[in-house]
Amino acid sequence: MKKSFDQEDLRVRRTRKLLWEAFMAELSERSFEEITVKGICERAMSSHHVL
């Protein structure tokens, strides 16, 4: 059974938030075509294996 958003592990929620914020920051600095998974993960201080 899948957990609801409220019951989701806080580490997962934090990681998703950091990745989203990193993506948005990259998007404000670069064109979409120039954005890489590596760049997003480095900015979010997360492993690319998370994605």
The first five atom37 places (N, CA, C, CB, O) and aatype in JSON, in Angstrom:
{
  "aatype": [12, 11, 11, 15, 13, 3, 5, 6, 3, 10, 1, 19, 1, 1, 16, 1, 11, 10, 10, 17, 6, 0, 13, 12, 0, 6, 10, 15, 6, 1, 15, 13, 6, 6, 9, 16, 19, 11, 7, 9, 4, 6, 1, 0, 12, 15, 15, 8, 8, 19, 10],
  "atom_mask": [
    [1, 1, 1, 1, 1],
    [1, 1, 1, 1, 1],
    [1, 1, 1, 1, 1],
    [1, 1, 1, 1, 1],
    [1, 1, 1, 1, 1],
    [1, 1, 1, 1, 1],
    [1, 1, 1, 1, 1],
    [1, 1, 1, 1, 1],
    [1, 1, 1, 1, 1],
    [1, 1, 1, 1, 1],
    [1, 1, 1, 1, 1],
    [1, 1, 1, 1, 1],
    [1, 1, 1, 1, 1],
    [1, 1, 1, 1, 1],
    [1, 1, 1, 1, 1],
    [1, 1, 1, 1, 1],
    [1, 1, 1, 1, 1],
    [1, 1, 1, 1, 1],
    [1, 1, 1, 1, 1],
    [1, 1, 1, 1, 1],
    [1, 1, 1, 1, 1],
    [1, 1, 1, 1, 1],
    [1, 1, 1, 1, 1],
    [1, 1, 1, 1, 1],
    [1, 1, 1, 1, 1],
    [1, 1, 1, 1, 1],
    [1, 1, 1, 1, 1],
    [1, 1, 1, 1, 1],
    [1, 1, 1, 1, 1],
    [1, 1, 1, 1, 1],
    [1, 1, 1, 1, 1],
    [1, 1, 1, 1, 1],
    [1, 1, 1, 1, 1],
    [1, 1, 1, 1, 1],
    [1, 1, 1, 1, 1],
    [1, 1, 1, 1, 1],
    [1, 1, 1, 1, 1],
    [1, 1, 1, 1, 1],
    [1, 1, 1, 0, 1],
    [1, 1, 1, 1, 1],
    [1, 1, 1, 1, 1],
    [1, 1, 1, 1, 1],
    [1, 1, 1, 1, 1],
    [1, 1, 1, 1, 1],
    [1, 1, 1, 1, 1],
    [1, 1, 1, 1, 1],
    [1, 1, 1, 1, 1],
    [1, 1, 1, 1, 1],
    [1, 1, 1, 1, 1],
    [1, 1, 1, 1, 1],
    [1, 1, 1, 1, 1]
  ],
  "atom_positions": [
    [[0.84, -1.18, 0.0], [0.0, 0.0, 0.0], [0.89, 1.25, 0.0], [-0.96, 0.0, 1.22], [1.85, 1.32, 0.76]],
    [[0.56, 2.2, -0.83], [1.33, 3.42, -0.94], [0.96, 4.39, 0.18], [1.12, 4.07, -2.31], [-0.21, 4.54, 0.53]],
    [[1.97, 5.03, 0.72], [1.73, 5.99, 1.79], [1.2, 7.29, 1.21], [3.01, 6.25, 2.58], [1.49, 7.63, 0.06]],
    [[0.42, 8.01, 2.0], [-0.04, 9.32, 1.57], [1.1, 10.31, 1.74], [-1.29, 9.77, 2.37], [2.09, 10.03, 2.41]],
    [[0.94, 11.48, 1.14], [1.99, 12.5, 1.2], [2.33, 12.87, 2.64], [1.56, 13.75, 0.43], [3.49, 13.09, 2.96]],
    [[1.33, 12.93, 3.5], [1.55, 13.31, 4.9], [2.36, 12.26, 5.65], [0.22, 13.54, 5.59], [3.05, 12.59, 6.62]],
    [[2.27, 11.01, 5.23], [2.98, 9.94, 5.92], [4.33, 9.64, 5.27], [2.12, 8.68, 5.93], [5.07, 8.78, 5.75]],
    [[4.66, 10.34, 4.2], [5.89, 10.09, 3.47], [7.1, 10.42, 4.35], [5.92, 10.91, 2.17], [7.06, 11.36, 5.15]],
    [[8.15, 9.66, 4.19], [9.38, 9.85, 4.94], [9.89, 11.29, 4.75], [10.46, 8.83, 4.49], [9.95, 11.79, 3.63]],
    [[10.25, 11.94, 5.83], [10.71, 13.32, 5.75], [11.98, 13.45, 4.91], [10.97, 13.86, 7.14], [12.19, 14.49, 4.28]],
    [[12.81, 12.43, 4.89], [14.03, 12.48, 4.07], [13.66, 12.53, 2.59], [14.93, 11.25, 4.35], [14.31, 13.23, 1.81]],
    [[12.64, 11.81, 2.21], [12.2, 11.81, 0.82], [11.63, 13.18, 0.47], [11.13, 10.71, 0.57], [11.94, 13.73, -0.59]],
    [[10.82, 13.73, 1.33], [10.24, 15.05, 1.08], [11.32, 16.11, 0.98], [9.25, 15.42, 2.19], [11.25, 16.99, 0.12]],
    [[12.32, 16.04, 1.85], [13.42, 17.0, 1.84], [14.22, 16.89, 0.54], [14.35, 16.78, 3.05], [14.57, 17.9, -0.07]],
    [[14.5, 15.67, 0.12], [15.26, 15.46, -1.11], [14.5, 15.98, -2.31], [15.57, 13.97, -1.3], [15.08, 16.64, -3.17]],
    [[13.22, 15.71, -2.39], [12.4, 16.21, -3.5], [12.4, 17.73, -3.53], [10.95, 15.68, -3.4], [12.52, 18.34, -4.6]],
    [[12.28, 18.34, -2.36], [12.27, 19.8, -2.26], [13.6, 20.37, -2.73], [11.98, 20.24, -0.82], [13.63, 21.33, -3.5]],
    [[14.7, 19.78, -2.28], [16.02, 20.27, -2.68], [16.25, 20.11, -4.18], [17.11, 19.53, -1.91], [16.8, 21.0, -4.82]],
    [[15.83, 18.98, -4.74], [15.98, 18.77, -6.17], [15.14, 19.77, -6.97], [15.59, 17.34, -6.55], [15.6, 20.3, -7.98]],
    [[13.93, 20.02, -6.52], [13.06, 20.98, -7.21], [13.67, 22.38, -7.15], [11.65, 20.98, -6.59], [13.69, 23.09, -8.16]],
    [[14.14, 22.78, -5.99], [14.74, 24.11, -5.85], [16.01, 24.23, -6.69], [15.06, 24.39, -4.38], [16.27, 25.28, -7.28]],
    [[16.8, 23.16, -6.75], [18.01, 23.17, -7.57], [17.65, 23.29, -9.05], [18.84, 21.9, -7.32], [18.3, 24.02, -9.79]],
    [[16.62, 22.57, -9.47], [16.18, 22.65, -10.86], [15.72, 24.07, -11.19], [15.05, 21.65, -11.12], [16.09, 24.6, -12.24]],
    [[14.94, 24.66, -10.33], [14.45, 26.01, -10.58], [15.6, 27.02, -10.62], [13.43, 26.41, -9.5], [15.58, 27.95, -11.43]],
    [[16.6, 26.84, -9.76], [17.76, 27.73, -9.76], [18.55, 27.58, -11.06], [18.67, 27.44, -8.54], [18.98, 28.57, -11.65]],
    [[18.72, 26.34, -11.5], [19.42, 26.09, -12.76], [18.65, 26.72, -13.92], [19.6, 24.56, -13.0], [19.24, 27.31, -14.82]],
    [[17.34, 26.6, -13.89], [16.49, 27.14, -14.95], [16.58, 28.66, -15.02], [15.05, 26.71, -14.74], [16.46, 29.24, -16.09]],
    [[16.78, 29.3, -13.87], [16.9, 30.76, -13.87], [18.25, 31.23, -14.4], [16.68, 31.3, -12.46], [18.41, 32.38, -14.8]],
    [[19.24, 30.33, -14.4], [20.58, 30.7, -14.85], [20.92, 30.19, -16.25], [21.6, 30.17, -13.88], [21.77, 30.77, -16.92]],
    [[20.26, 29.12, -16.69], [20.6, 28.48, -17.96], [19.33, 28.2, -18.76], [21.4, 27.17, -17.73], [18.21, 28.24, -18.23]],
    [[19.52, 27.93, -20.03], [18.38, 27.5, -20.83], [18.08, 26.04, -20.5], [18.65, 27.69, -22.36], [18.94, 25.34, -19.97]],
    [[16.88, 25.61, -20.8], [16.47, 24.24, -20.48], [17.41, 23.22, -21.1], [15.04, 23.99, -20.96], [17.73, 22.2, -20.47]],
    [[17.86, 23.48, -22.32], [18.73, 22.55, -23.03], [20.1, 22.41, -22.38], [18.89, 22.99, -24.46], [20.77, 21.39, -22.56]],
    [[20.52, 23.4, -21.63], [21.84, 23.38, -20.98], [21.83, 22.72, -19.6], [22.36, 24.8, -20.86], [22.89, 22.44, -19.04]],
    [[20.67, 22.47, -19.06], [20.56, 21.9, -17.72], [20.85, 20.41, -17.77], [19.15, 22.15, -17.12], [20.37, 19.69, -18.65]],
    [[21.66, 19.95, -16.81], [21.99, 18.53, -16.74], [21.57, 17.96, -15.39], [23.5, 18.31, -16.96], [21.43, 18.68, -14.4]],
    [[21.37, 16.66, -15.36], [21.06, 15.97, -14.11], [22.22, 16.16, -13.13], [20.78, 14.45, -14.35], [22.01, 16.4, -11.94]],
    [[23.42, 16.06, -13.63], [24.6, 16.23, -12.79], [24.6, 17.61, -12.13], [25.89, 16.04, -13.62], [24.9, 17.74, -10.94]],
    [[24.28, 18.65, -12.9], [24.25, 20.0, -12.36], [23.18, 20.18, -11.29], [0.0, 0.0, 0.0], [23.42, 20.82, -10.26]],
    [[22.02, 19.61, -11.52], [20.94, 19.7, -10.54], [21.33, 18.98, -9.26], [19.64, 19.12, -11.11], [21.15, 19.5, -8.16]],
    [[21.88, 17.78, -9.41], [22.24, 16.98, -8.23], [23.38, 17.62, -7.44], [22.63, 15.58, -8.66], [23.37, 17.58, -6.21]],
    [[24.34, 18.19, -8.14], [25.43, 18.86, -7.43], [24.9, 20.04, -6.63], [26.5, 19.33, -8.42], [25.29, 20.25, -5.48]],
    [[24.01, 20.81, -7.23], [23.45, 21.96, -6.54], [22.59, 21.54, -5.35], [22.62, 22.8, -7.51], [22.57, 22.22, -4.32]],
    [[21.89, 20.42, -5.49], [21.02, 19.92, -4.41], [21.79, 19.07, -3.4], [19.88, 19.11, -5.0], [21.22, 18.61, -2.41]],
    [[23.09, 18.87, -3.66], [23.93, 18.03, -2.8], [23.32, 16.64, -2.63], [24.11, 18.7, -1.42], [23.19, 16.12, -1.53]],
    [[22.95, 16.06, -3.77], [22.31, 14.77, -3.79], [22.96, 13.91, -4.87], [20.79, 14.91, -4.03], [23.54, 14.43, -5.81]],
    [[22.86, 12.61, -4.73], [23.42, 11.68, -5.72], [22.5, 11.6, -6.93], [23.62, 10.28, -5.1], [21.28, 11.73, -6.8]],
    [[23.08, 11.4, -8.1], [22.25, 11.25, -9.29], [21.47, 9.94, -9.26], [23.12, 11.31, -10.55], [20.53, 9.77, -10.04]],
    [[21.83, 9.04, -8.4], [21.11, 7.77, -8.25], [19.72, 7.98, -7.64], [21.92, 6.8, -7.37], [18.85, 7.12, -7.76]],
    [[19.53, 9.1, -7.01], [18.23, 9.42, -6.41], [17.17, 9.55, -7.5], [18.32, 10.72, -5.59], [16.01, 9.19, -7.31]],
    [[17.59, 10.08, -8.63], [16.64, 10.25, -9.73], [16.43, 8.96, -10.44], [17.11, 11.31, -10.72], [15.66, 8.9, -11.4]]
  ]
}
